[in-house]
Amino acid sequence: MRFWRLADVLGGVEVLRADVRRSFPKHFHDDYTVGLVTRGANRFAYRRDRLVAPAGTLCLADPGEVHTGEADERGWSYWTMHIAPAALAGLRAELDDRASGPPDFASGVIGDARAVRLVAGFFRTPGAAGPLERESRAVAALGHLIRVHSAQSPRPLPGGPDEGVASRVREQLADRLAEAVTLADLEAATGVGRFRLLRAFRRAYGLPPHAWQMQARLARAHALIAAGAAIADAAVDTGFADQAHLTRLFKRSYGYTPGVLARGR
């Protein structure tokens, strides 16, 4: 496994190359994920679908979208990059001055040969090219994905009378990220009963509230460590019992430890 943090690319892009023979549980990232499968296949759940990204294809996940990663006995190899929503919002605005906000990618798997070639070209640059080439290749690849594979407008939450309930629950969990929020707290904040609350949240976000909050804690800890925080401090600030607790859950979701992230800063 190799990890790079490229501070000179679009304000900071993380790149990971890995060979895996394990599966990843349901999780999400606060940033965009663009992956290139180079061996085997990535089988994953995404947006209520079960998808397969074979070697030579891209797998994408929008920020906050719950997904998995499932390996067979042979495992799979991949490159992946993580890009901040603000960076892609900026690229989208450059491509279309009528657009506002970050893009929504329509599909979790892309086999477009040009997209694959451009993304693969960027993945050849960490450690082997200067900053101008790295950022130029990143802009070319991501610009193509935005032009060809993003929806015209942001994807809404699943509709229905409980959409607002799910949003209020999410706000509570995000605002009280490091706290031990109870179901009674969420009932009080939304004014609806437990069963309706849990059903609405899972329908909207793909996880029960406790699991979503844990993934949000991990995403926040990731951001803190990438920005230079000590791992132990990030653990405390995001509600984990200690550094070991954070490390165990971090590796389970992301496939690498906080130490790998810290060394790649």
C-alpha contacts under 8 A as a table, 3 or more apart, distances in Angstrom:
res1	aa1	res2	aa2	distance
1	M	16	L	7.28
1	M	17	R	5.60
1	M	18	A	4.48
1	M	19	D	6.73
2	R	16	L	5.75
2	R	17	R	5.20
2	R	18	A	6.63
3	F	14	E	7.46
3	F	15	V	5.81
3	F	16	L	4.57
3	F	17	R	6.56
3	F	260	V	7.10
3	F	261	L	7.18
3	F	264	G	5.97
4	W	14	E	5.84
4	W	15	V	5.12
4	W	16	L	6.44
4	W	126	P	7.06
4	W	264	G	5.26
4	W	265	R	7.46
5	R	12	G	6.73
5	R	13	V	5.86
5	R	14	E	4.47
5	R	15	V	6.28
5	R	264	G	5.63
5	R	265	R	5.62
6	L	9	V	5.71
6	L	12	G	5.43
6	L	13	V	5.19
6	L	14	E	6.14
6	L	15	V	7.59
6	L	126	P	7.72
7	A	10	L	7.64
7	A	11	G	5.93
7	A	12	G	4.05
7	A	13	V	6.43
8	D	11	G	6.22
8	D	12	G	6.16
8	D	131	P	6.04
8	D	135	E	7.17
9	V	12	G	5.37
9	V	13	V	5.92
9	V	131	P	7.16
9	V	134	R	6.69
9	V	135	E	4.84
9	V	138	A	7.37
10	L	13	V	6.64
10	L	83	I	7.88
10	L	87	A	5.98
10	L	135	E	6.81
11	G	87	A	7.12
12	G	83	I	7.43
12	G	84	A	7.84
13	V	81	M	6.65
13	V	82	H	5.75
13	V	83	I	5.33
13	V	84	A	7.52
14	E	81	M	5.40
14	E	82	H	5.15
14	E	83	I	7.09
15	V	79	W	7.21
15	V	80	T	5.68
15	V	81	M	4.40
15	V	82	H	6.63
15	V	123	F	7.96
15	V	126	P	7.98
16	L	79	W	5.64
16	L	80	T	5.28
16	L	81	M	6.43
17	R	77	S	7.72
17	R	78	Y	5.90
17	R	79	W	4.44
17	R	80	T	6.57
18	A	77	S	5.74
18	A	78	Y	5.69
18	A	79	W	6.57
19	D	75	G	7.25
19	D	76	W	5.88
19	D	77	S	4.27
19	D	78	Y	6.62
20	V	71	A	7.42
20	V	75	G	5.41
20	V	76	W	5.56
20	V	77	S	6.22
21	R	71	A	5.77
21	R	72	D	7.11
21	R	73	E	6.72
21	R	74	R	6.65
21	R	75	G	4.05
21	R	76	W	6.62
22	R	70	E	6.89
22	R	71	A	5.57
22	R	72	D	7.88
22	R	75	G	6.94
23	S	68	T	7.61
23	S	69	G	5.38
23	S	70	E	4.32
23	S	71	A	5.39
24	F	27	H	7.89
24	F	68	T	5.47
24	F	69	G	4.78
24	F	70	E	6.28
24	F	252	R	6.56
24	F	253	S	5.74
24	F	254	Y	7.35
24	F	255	G	7.42
25	P	67	H	7.83
25	P	68	T	5.29
25	P	69	G	6.94
25	P	252	R	7.37
25	P	253	S	6.22
26	K	66	V	6.08
26	K	67	H	5.26
26	K	68	T	4.72
26	K	207	L	7.93
26	K	253	S	7.60
27	H	66	V	5.26
27	H	67	H	5.66
27	H	68	T	6.47
27	H	212	W	7.97
27	H	215	Q	5.96
27	H	253	S	6.24
28	F	63	P	7.07
28	F	64	G	5.33
28	F	65	E	5.61
28	F	66	V	4.75
28	F	67	H	6.29
28	F	215	Q	6.48
28	F	216	A	7.90
28	F	219	A	7.80
29	H	32	Y	7.17
29	H	33	T	7.70
29	H	63	P	5.55
29	H	64	G	5.65
29	H	65	E	7.38
29	H	215	Q	7.95
29	H	219	A	5.98
30	D	63	P	4.80
30	D	64	G	5.65
30	D	84	A	7.70
30	D	219	A	6.15
31	D	62	D	7.02
31	D	63	P	4.73
31	D	64	G	7.63
31	D	82	H	5.99
31	D	83	I	5.54
31	D	84	A	4.85
31	D	85	P	5.80
32	Y	60	L	7.54
32	Y	61	A	5.99
32	Y	62	D	4.98
32	Y	63	P	5.18
32	Y	81	M	7.98
32	Y	82	H	5.40
32	Y	83	I	5.11
32	Y	84	A	6.35
32	Y	85	P	6.56
33	T	59	C	7.96
33	T	60	L	5.55
33	T	61	A	5.14
33	T	62	D	6.64
33	T	63	P	7.72
33	T	80	T	6.71
33	T	81	M	5.76
33	T	82	H	4.77
33	T	83	I	6.71
34	V	58	L	6.88
34	V	59	C	6.01
34	V	60	L	4.74
34	V	61	A	6.83
34	V	80	T	5.53
34	V	81	M	5.39
34	V	82	H	6.64
35	G	58	L	5.42
35	G	59	C	5.05
35	G	60	L	6.29
35	G	78	Y	6.66
35	G	79	W	5.49
35	G	80	T	3.99
35	G	81	M	6.37
36	L	55	A	7.72
36	L	56	G	6.87
36	L	57	T	5.98
36	L	58	L	4.62
36	L	59	C	6.47
36	L	78	Y	5.45
36	L	79	W	5.17
36	L	80	T	6.24
36	L	116	V	7.42
36	L	119	V	7.47
36	L	120	A	7.20
37	V	40	G	7.37
37	V	41	A	6.72
37	V	42	N	7.09
37	V	53	A	6.99
37	V	54	P	6.46
37	V	55	A	4.72
37	V	56	G	5.79
37	V	57	T	5.91
37	V	58	L	6.37
37	V	59	C	7.64
37	V	76	W	7.43
37	V	77	S	6.00
37	V	78	Y	4.35
37	V	79	W	6.61
38	T	55	A	4.76
38	T	56	G	5.85
38	T	76	W	7.57
38	T	77	S	5.43
38	T	78	Y	5.27
38	T	79	W	7.56
39	R	54	P	7.54
39	R	55	A	4.98
39	R	56	G	7.92
39	R	76	W	5.22
39	R	77	S	4.88
39	R	78	Y	7.00
40	G	54	P	6.19
40	G	55	A	5.69
40	G	74	R	7.22
40	G	75	G	6.41
40	G	76	W	4.45
40	G	77	S	6.65
41	A	52	V	6.57
41	A	53	A	5.47
41	A	54	P	4.13
41	A	55	A	5.79
41	A	71	A	7.48
41	A	75	G	7.73
41	A	76	W	5.73
42	N	52	V	5.70
42	N	53	A	5.05
42	N	54	P	6.35
42	N	69	G	6.32
42	N	70	E	6.24
42	N	71	A	6.55
42	N	76	W	6.71
43	R	50	R	7.29
43	R	51	L	5.76
43	R	52	V	4.46
43	R	53	A	6.39
43	R	69	G	5.97
43	R	70	E	5.05
43	R	71	A	6.75
44	F	50	R	5.77
44	F	51	L	5.38
44	F	52	V	6.44
44	F	67	H	6.59
44	F	68	T	5.00
44	F	69	G	4.74
44	F	70	E	5.75
45	A	48	R	6.63
45	A	49	D	5.64
45	A	50	R	4.46
45	A	51	L	6.12
45	A	67	H	5.29
45	A	68	T	5.37
45	A	69	G	7.38
46	Y	49	D	5.31
46	Y	50	R	6.32
46	Y	51	L	7.11
46	Y	61	A	7.95
46	Y	65	E	7.40
46	Y	66	V	6.43
46	Y	67	H	4.80
46	Y	68	T	7.16
46	Y	108	G	7.01
47	R	65	E	7.19
47	R	66	V	7.26
47	R	67	H	7.56
47	R	206	G	7.95
48	R	206	G	7.92
51	L	108	G	7.50
51	L	109	V	7.26
52	V	109	V	7.40
53	A	57	T	5.88
53	A	58	L	6.71
53	A	59	C	6.26
53	A	109	V	5.91
53	A	110	I	7.96
54	P	57	T	5.92
56	G	111	G	7.37
56	G	116	V	7.02
57	T	109	V	6.99
57	T	110	I	5.85
57	T	111	G	4.81
57	T	112	D	7.70
57	T	116	V	6.33
58	L	109	V	5.63
58	L	110	I	5.01
58	L	111	G	6.37
58	L	116	V	6.47
59	C	108	G	5.41
59	C	109	V	4.56
59	C	110	I	6.36
60	L	105	F	7.58
60	L	107	S	7.29
60	L	108	G	4.77
60	L	109	V	6.27
60	L	110	I	7.81
61	A	65	E	6.40
61	A	67	H	7.70
61	A	105	F	7.80
61	A	108	G	6.14
62	D	65	E	5.63
62	D	104	D	6.74
62	D	105	F	6.83
63	P	85	P	7.45
65	E	205	Y	7.46
66	V	205	Y	7.15
66	V	206	G	6.26
66	V	207	L	7.56
71	A	74	R	7.37
71	A	75	G	4.98
71	A	76	W	6.55
72	D	75	G	5.38
79	W	123	F	7.13
83	I	87	A	6.84
83	I	88	L	7.35
84	A	87	A	5.40
84	A	88	L	6.85
85	P	88	L	5.31
85	P	89	A	6.07
85	P	102	P	5.74
86	A	89	A	4.95
86	A	90	G	6.19
86	A	101	G	7.85
86	A	102	P	6.67
87	A	90	G	5.19
87	A	91	L	6.47
88	L	91	L	4.96
88	L	92	R	6.02
88	L	102	P	5.60
88	L	103	P	6.91
88	L	142	L	7.79
89	A	92	R	5.07
89	A	93	A	6.20
89	A	100	S	7.01
89	A	101	G	5.02
89	A	102	P	3.82
89	A	103	P	6.54
90	G	93	A	5.18
90	G	94	E	6.35
90	G	101	G	7.99
90	G	102	P	7.60
91	L	94	E	5.10
91	L	95	L	6.36
91	L	139	V	7.77
91	L	143	G	6.69
92	R	95	L	5.14
92	R	96	D	6.12
92	R	99	A	6.71
92	R	100	S	7.62
92	R	101	G	7.78
92	R	102	P	6.82
92	R	103	P	6.86
92	R	143	G	7.50
92	R	146	I	6.67
93	A	96	D	5.08
93	A	97	D	5.07
93	A	98	R	7.18
93	A	99	A	5.55
93	A	100	S	6.34
93	A	101	G	7.85
94	E	97	D	6.18
95	L	143	G	7.67
95	L	147	R	7.59
96	D	99	A	5.48
97	D	100	S	7.85
103	P	146	I	6.72
103	P	150	S	5.94
103	P	151	A	6.98
103	P	152	Q	7.95
103	P	153	S	7.64
103	P	154	P	6.79
104	D	150	S	5.26
104	D	151	A	5.49
104	D	152	Q	7.85
104	D	153	S	7.20
104	D	154	P	5.54
104	D	155	R	6.46
105	F	108	G	7.49
105	F	146	I	7.52
105	F	149	H	5.82
105	F	150	S	4.13
105	F	151	A	5.93
106	A	149	H	6.14
106	A	150	S	5.47
106	A	151	A	5.63
107	S	110	I	6.84
107	S	149	H	7.45
110	I	115	A	7.89
110	I	116	V	7.99
111	G	115	A	7.65
111	G	116	V	6.92
112	D	115	A	5.34
112	D	116	V	6.25
113	A	116	V	5.11
113	A	117	R	6.10
114	R	117	R	5.06
114	R	118	L	6.14
115	A	118	L	5.22
115	A	119	V	6.13
115	A	141	A	6.45
115	A	144	H	6.61
115	A	145	L	6.60
116	V	119	V	5.27
116	V	120	A	5.97
117	R	120	A	5.13
117	R	121	G	6.09
118	L	121	G	5.03
118	L	122	F	6.51
118	L	137	R	7.09
118	L	140	A	6.86
118	L	141	A	4.82
119	V	122	F	5.18
119	V	123	F	6.40
119	V	137	R	7.81
119	V	138	A	7.39
119	V	141	A	5.26
119	V	142	L	7.80
120	A	123	F	5.03
120	A	124	R	6.50
121	G	124	R	5.39
121	G	125	T	7.22
121	G	137	R	6.68
122	F	125	T	5.55
122	F	126	P	7.98
122	F	134	R	6.45
122	F	137	R	5.07
122	F	138	A	5.67
122	F	141	A	7.37
123	F	126	P	6.60
124	R	128	A	7.13
125	T	128	A	5.04
125	T	129	A	5.00
125	T	130	G	7.86
125	T	133	E	7.54
125	T	134	R	5.73
126	P	129	A	6.55
126	P	134	R	7.38
129	A	133	E	6.23
129	A	134	R	6.39
130	G	133	E	5.60
130	G	134	R	6.26
131	P	134	R	5.03
131	P	135	E	6.07
132	L	135	E	5.46
132	L	136	S	5.96
133	E	136	S	5.04
133	E	137	R	6.03
134	R	137	R	5.40
134	R	138	A	6.24
135	E	138	A	4.96
135	E	139	V	6.05
136	S	139	V	5.23
136	S	140	A	6.19
137	R	140	A	5.11
137	R	141	A	6.14
138	A	141	A	5.24
138	A	142	L	6.01
139	V	142	L	5.29
139	V	143	G	5.61
140	A	143	G	5.21
140	A	144	H	6.19
141	A	144	H	5.33
141	A	145	L	6.45
142	L	145	L	5.01
142	L	146	I	6.16
143	G	146	I	5.13
143	G	147	R	6.13
144	H	147	R	5.15
144	H	148	V	5.96
144	H	149	H	7.81
145	L	148	V	5.39
145	L	149	H	5.15
145	L	150	S	6.77
146	I	149	H	5.65
146	I	150	S	5.04
147	R	150	S	6.51
151	A	154	P	6.91
151	A	155	R	7.75
156	P	159	G	7.71
157	L	163	E	7.07
157	L	204	A	6.15
158	P	163	E	6.97
158	P	203	R	7.57
158	P	204	A	5.94
159	G	162	D	7.80
159	G	163	E	6.00
160	G	163	E	5.73
161	P	164	G	7.20
162	D	165	V	5.04
162	D	166	A	6.46
162	D	200	A	5.64
163	E	166	A	5.36
163	E	167	S	6.43
163	E	200	A	6.92
163	E	204	A	7.14
164	G	167	S	5.05
164	G	168	R	6.20
165	V	168	R	5.24
165	V	169	V	6.28
165	V	190	T	6.21
165	V	192	V	7.87
165	V	197	L	6.71
165	V	200	A	6.80
165	V	201	F	7.45
166	A	169	V	5.15
166	A	170	R	6.21
166	A	197	L	7.06
166	A	200	A	5.58
166	A	201	F	4.53
166	A	204	A	6.52
167	S	170	R	5.10
167	S	171	E	6.23
167	S	201	F	7.86
168	R	171	E	5.04
168	R	172	Q	6.28
168	R	189	A	7.47
168	R	190	T	6.45
169	V	172	Q	5.14
169	V	173	L	6.28
169	V	186	L	6.23
169	V	189	A	7.55
169	V	190	T	7.00
169	V	197	L	7.96
169	V	201	F	7.28
169	V	209	P	7.75
170	R	173	L	5.11
170	R	174	A	6.07
170	R	201	F	7.95
170	R	209	P	7.74
171	E	174	A	5.13
171	E	175	D	5.94
172	Q	175	D	5.19
172	Q	176	R	6.06
172	Q	186	L	7.25
172	Q	189	A	7.61
173	L	176	R	5.25
173	L	177	L	5.60
173	L	181	V	7.25
173	L	209	P	7.68
173	L	213	Q	5.98
174	A	177	L	4.97
174	A	213	Q	7.21
174	A	216	A	7.36
176	R	179	E	5.34
176	R	181	V	7.24
177	L	213	Q	6.68
177	L	216	A	7.38
177	L	217	R	6.39
177	L	238	T	6.60
177	L	239	G	7.22
178	A	217	R	7.20
178	A	237	D	6.74
178	A	238	T	4.73
178	A	239	G	3.96
178	A	240	F	7.65
179	E	239	G	6.37
181	V	185	D	6.34
181	V	186	L	7.60
182	T	185	D	5.10
182	T	186	L	6.62
183	L	186	L	5.08
183	L	187	E	6.16
183	L	194	R	6.99
184	A	187	E	4.97
184	A	188	A	6.17
185	D	188	A	5.19
185	D	189	A	6.24
186	L	189	A	5.00
186	L	190	T	6.13
187	E	190	T	5.35
187	E	191	G	5.47
187	E	192	V	5.62
187	E	193	G	5.99
187	E	194	R	6.40
187	E	197	L	7.45
188	A	191	G	5.38
188	A	192	V	7.68
192	V	196	R	6.80
192	V	197	L	6.35
193	G	196	R	5.64
193	G	197	L	6.03
194	R	197	L	5.04
194	R	198	L	6.05
195	F	198	L	5.32
195	F	199	R	6.11
196	R	199	R	5.17
196	R	200	A	5.98
197	L	200	A	5.26
197	L	201	F	6.18
198	L	201	F	5.27
198	L	202	R	6.17
198	L	208	P	6.50
198	L	209	P	7.20
199	R	202	R	5.40
199	R	203	R	6.09
200	A	203	R	5.20
200	A	204	A	6.24
201	F	204	A	5.20
201	F	205	Y	5.98
201	F	206	G	7.58
201	F	207	L	7.35
201	F	208	P	6.53
201	F	209	P	6.81
202	R	205	Y	5.30
202	R	206	G	4.79
202	R	207	L	4.92
202	R	208	P	5.14
202	R	209	P	7.43
203	R	206	G	5.83
203	R	207	L	7.94
205	Y	208	P	7.95
205	Y	212	W	7.99
207	L	211	A	6.00
207	L	212	W	5.74
208	P	211	A	5.54
208	P	212	W	6.25
209	P	212	W	5.09
209	P	213	Q	6.13
210	H	213	Q	5.21
210	H	214	M	6.32
211	A	214	M	5.09
211	A	215	Q	6.32
212	W	215	Q	5.17
212	W	216	A	6.14
213	Q	216	A	4.94
213	Q	217	R	6.13
214	M	217	R	5.04
214	M	218	L	6.32
215	Q	218	L	5.01
215	Q	219	A	6.17
216	A	219	A	5.03
216	A	220	R	6.15
217	R	220	R	5.12
217	R	221	A	6.09
217	R	238	T	5.49
217	R	239	G	7.25
218	L	221	A	5.03
218	L	222	H	6.07
218	L	238	T	7.74
218	L	246	L	7.63
218	L	249	L	7.84
218	L	250	F	6.33
219	A	222	H	5.04
219	A	223	A	6.36
220	R	223	A	5.10
220	R	224	L	6.26
220	R	238	T	6.94
221	A	224	L	5.07
221	A	225	I	6.15
221	A	234	A	5.34
221	A	235	A	6.66
221	A	237	D	7.93
221	A	238	T	6.27
222	H	225	I	5.32
222	H	226	A	6.07
222	H	258	P	7.39
222	H	261	L	7.89
223	A	226	A	5.13
223	A	227	A	6.16
224	L	227	A	5.11
224	L	228	G	6.51
224	L	229	A	5.41
224	L	234	A	6.14
225	I	228	G	5.14
225	I	229	A	4.66
225	I	230	A	6.34
225	I	231	I	6.22
225	I	234	A	6.59
225	I	258	P	7.33
225	I	261	L	7.16
225	I	262	A	6.09
226	A	229	A	7.25
226	A	261	L	6.54
226	A	262	A	6.29
226	A	265	R	6.14
227	A	265	R	7.75
228	G	262	A	7.34
228	G	265	R	7.39
229	A	233	D	6.60
229	A	234	A	6.26
230	A	233	D	5.23
230	A	234	A	6.21
231	I	234	A	5.07
231	I	235	A	6.17
231	I	243	Q	6.46
231	I	258	P	6.79
231	I	259	G	7.60
231	I	262	A	7.94
232	A	235	A	5.10
232	A	236	V	6.44
232	A	242	D	6.67
232	A	243	Q	4.90
233	D	236	V	5.22
233	D	237	D	6.07
234	A	237	D	5.09
234	A	238	T	6.15
235	A	238	T	5.46
235	A	239	G	6.39
235	A	240	F	5.08
235	A	241	A	7.21
235	A	242	D	5.85
235	A	243	Q	5.54
235	A	245	H	7.96
235	A	246	L	5.83
236	V	239	G	5.42
236	V	240	F	5.69
236	V	241	A	6.90
236	V	242	D	6.47
236	V	243	Q	7.86
237	D	240	F	7.75
240	F	243	Q	7.42
240	F	245	H	6.20
240	F	246	L	5.89
241	A	245	H	5.97
241	A	246	L	7.62
242	D	245	H	5.34
242	D	246	L	6.51
243	Q	246	L	5.16
243	Q	247	T	6.04
244	A	247	T	5.01
244	A	248	R	6.12
245	H	248	R	5.40
245	H	249	L	6.50
246	L	249	L	5.46
246	L	250	F	5.79
247	T	250	F	5.06
247	T	251	K	6.08
247	T	257	T	5.90
247	T	258	P	6.14
248	R	251	K	5.54
248	R	252	R	6.33
248	R	257	T	7.85
249	L	252	R	5.01
249	L	253	S	6.31
250	F	253	S	5.40
250	F	254	Y	5.94
250	F	255	G	7.57
250	F	256	Y	7.27
250	F	257	T	6.22
250	F	258	P	6.87
251	K	254	Y	5.23
251	K	255	G	4.73
251	K	256	Y	4.77
251	K	257	T	4.92
251	K	258	P	7.60
252	R	255	G	5.83
252	R	256	Y	7.86
254	Y	257	T	7.76
256	Y	260	V	6.45
256	Y	261	L	7.78
257	T	260	V	5.37
257	T	261	L	6.79
258	P	261	L	5.05
258	P	262	A	6.14
259	G	262	A	4.98
259	G	263	R	6.12
260	V	263	R	5.24
260	V	264	G	6.32
261	L	264	G	5.20
261	L	265	R	6.71
262	A	265	R	5.49
